[in-house]
Amino acid sequence: MYRGLIDNMLNTYGSICDIYRRGSSSPVTSRAFITPFHYKTKDFGGIEYGVNGVTQSDTYRYVGSAEPDLSQYPKGSRIVCGERIYRVESAELYFFKGEAIYCRAVLRLFEGGRTND
């Protein structure tokens, strides 16, 4: 029940992302929310703000569907979302009443971080 609600919200409002398992060249396409996150201090420190909002952050929070389960992907797998490339640092499934509801992960920008570099 809850997973369906989350998946519906992700399909309606989430960004389209291509997820590449480390060592693979064929992506899995999914929808997710990727937002700036500074997990070491549990606040939004280390973020640069511009006129239109956040311009740069060291770390990002990923919230996506329970499938694909990023916790089963090796560290360093890539996510391409828009013009940005992220590296998966850690991931886990969030469970509620025994059901996998969504996948959450910590991401970092991959190398240059942009697909048009």
C-alpha positions as CSV (number, residue, x, y, z in Angstrom):
1,M,0.0,0.0,0.0
2,Y,2.6,2.6,1.1
3,R,5.1,1.5,-1.6
4,G,2.5,2.3,-4.2
5,L,1.9,5.8,-2.8
6,I,5.7,6.5,-2.8
7,D,6.1,5.1,-6.3
8,N,3.2,7.2,-7.6
9,M,4.7,10.3,-6.1
10,L,8.2,9.5,-7.6
11,N,6.6,8.8,-11.0
12,T,4.7,12.1,-10.9
13,Y,7.4,14.4,-9.5
14,G,10.7,12.6,-9.5
15,S,13.6,13.2,-11.9
16,I,14.4,10.6,-14.5
17,C,17.7,9.0,-13.7
18,D,19.9,6.4,-15.4
19,I,21.6,4.0,-12.9
20,Y,24.7,2.2,-14.0
21,R,25.9,-0.7,-11.9
22,R,29.7,-0.4,-11.4
23,G,31.4,-2.1,-14.3
24,S,28.3,-2.1,-16.5
25,S,27.5,0.1,-19.5
26,S,23.7,-0.6,-19.7
27,P,21.6,1.5,-17.4
28,V,18.4,0.9,-15.5
29,T,16.1,3.9,-15.7
30,S,14.2,5.1,-12.6
31,R,12.7,8.2,-11.1
32,A,14.1,9.7,-7.9
33,F,14.5,12.9,-5.8
34,I,18.1,14.0,-5.5
35,T,18.7,16.9,-3.0
36,P,21.8,18.5,-1.4
37,F,22.7,16.9,1.9
38,H,25.5,17.2,4.5
39,Y,25.2,14.0,6.4
40,K,28.2,14.4,8.7
41,T,26.6,17.2,10.7
42,K,22.9,16.3,9.9
43,D,22.3,19.8,8.5
44,F,22.6,21.6,5.2
45,G,26.1,23.0,5.9
46,G,28.7,23.0,3.1
47,I,26.1,24.2,0.5
48,E,26.6,27.2,-1.7
49,Y,23.5,29.3,-2.5
50,G,22.9,31.3,-5.6
51,V,20.1,33.6,-6.8
52,N,18.0,30.6,-7.8
53,G,18.8,28.3,-4.9
54,V,21.6,25.8,-4.2
55,T,24.4,25.8,-6.7
56,Q,26.9,23.3,-5.3
57,S,27.0,20.7,-2.5
58,D,29.5,18.0,-1.6
59,T,27.0,15.4,-0.8
60,Y,23.5,14.5,-2.0
61,R,20.5,12.5,-0.7
62,Y,18.8,10.1,-3.1
63,V,15.3,8.9,-2.6
64,G,14.0,6.5,-5.2
65,S,11.8,3.5,-5.6
66,A,12.7,0.3,-3.8
67,E,13.5,-1.2,-7.2
68,P,16.2,-0.9,-8.3
69,D,17.7,-1.6,-4.8
70,L,20.8,0.4,-4.8
71,S,22.0,-1.3,-1.6
72,Q,22.7,-4.3,-3.8
73,Y,24.8,-2.3,-6.2
74,P,28.6,-2.0,-5.6
75,K,29.9,1.2,-4.1
76,G,30.9,3.6,-6.9
77,S,28.0,2.8,-9.1
78,R,26.9,5.8,-11.1
79,I,23.6,7.7,-11.4
80,V,23.1,10.2,-14.3
81,C,20.3,12.6,-13.6
82,G,19.9,15.6,-15.8
83,E,23.3,16.9,-16.6
84,R,24.9,15.6,-13.4
85,I,26.7,12.4,-12.7
86,Y,26.8,11.0,-9.1
87,R,28.6,8.2,-7.4
88,V,26.8,6.0,-4.9
89,E,28.5,6.1,-1.5
90,S,26.0,4.1,0.5
91,A,22.4,2.9,0.2
92,E,19.7,1.1,2.1
93,L,16.1,0.2,1.7
94,Y,13.6,1.8,4.1
95,F,11.0,-0.7,5.4
96,F,7.6,0.0,7.0
97,K,5.6,-2.9,8.4
98,G,7.8,-5.4,6.7
99,E,7.5,-3.9,3.2
100,A,10.3,-2.2,1.3
101,I,8.9,1.3,0.8
102,Y,11.8,3.1,-1.0
103,C,15.5,3.2,-1.4
104,R,17.6,6.0,0.1
105,A,21.3,6.6,-0.7
106,V,24.1,9.1,-0.1
107,L,25.7,10.3,-3.4
108,R,28.7,12.4,-4.3
109,L,29.4,14.2,-7.6
110,F,31.3,11.8,-9.9
111,E,34.6,13.3,-11.2
112,G,33.7,16.5,-13.0
113,G,30.1,16.0,-12.1
114,R,28.5,17.1,-15.4
115,T,27.8,15.2,-18.5
116,N,28.7,18.1,-20.7
117,D,32.2,18.6,-19.3
